[in-house]
């Protein structure tokens, strides 16, 4: 979280940081967690917001994990003879 904020120039509210530090597992950020609200979202090239980009990256990682756990990968990992 600290690295993302530093890299993106995002500032979180004190309440958000305190809540995150108490229970970081499965914590979900919203635009209300940003100082200045939704108007403070940082923009990337082609007017894509950082939040949308982060969601796309997460979806890509999840798809890769599911592909790795597919039936074909399972069979190949057990060195099947057929």
N, C-alpha and C positions, 0 to 999 in steps of 0.2 A: 504494500500500500504506500509506504513512504517513497519508494523508488518511482512508482507511477505518478504520484503527486509531484515529485521533483522534476521528472521528465516532461510532464504535461503542463506544468504550471497551474495545477489544480489545488485549490485550498479547501479543506474540509472543515466543517463546523466542529467546535470542541465537543459537543454532544455526540456527534458521529464517531469521532476518534475514541472517546471514552467507551461508547457502546461496542465498537469494534475490538478494542483491547480486552473487554470483558469476555466476549464470545465471538472470536474471529471465524470459527468454522461455520460455513454456509451463510455468512453475512452477506446481505444484498444491499448495495448502494443505490440510492435514488437521487434525483436532482435536488431534493430537499436537503441532502447532506452536503451540498456545495455552498460555500460562502458566496452570497450574491444570487443564489437560486439558479434556475435554468438559464438565465441570461449570461451566466459566467462560463458556459460550456466552451471548451477549447475546440477550435475547428482545425481539421486536417485538410489536405488537398482535396479538391472537388467538393468542398463543403460537407464532408462527412464528419459527424461528431465523434468524439473519442469513445463515448459510451456505446454507440452503434458498432464502432470498429472493434471494441473489446468483446462485445457479444458475438460478433462474427468469428473472432479468433477463438473464443471458447467453444463455439459450435464446431469449428474445424478440428480442434484438439479432441473433442468428444467423438467425432466421426472417425478419426484416426484410431482411437482406442477401440471402438466397436469393430472396426475393420480388422484390427489385430487379433481380436478375440473371436473372429468368425469361425465357422465350422471348418473351412478349408485350412486356415492357419492352425487349428487344433489338430487336425489329422496330420498335417505336415510336421508339426512339432513332435509327434509320437513316432515318426519314422515308419509309417505304415508300409507294409510290403506290397499292397495292391495299388 
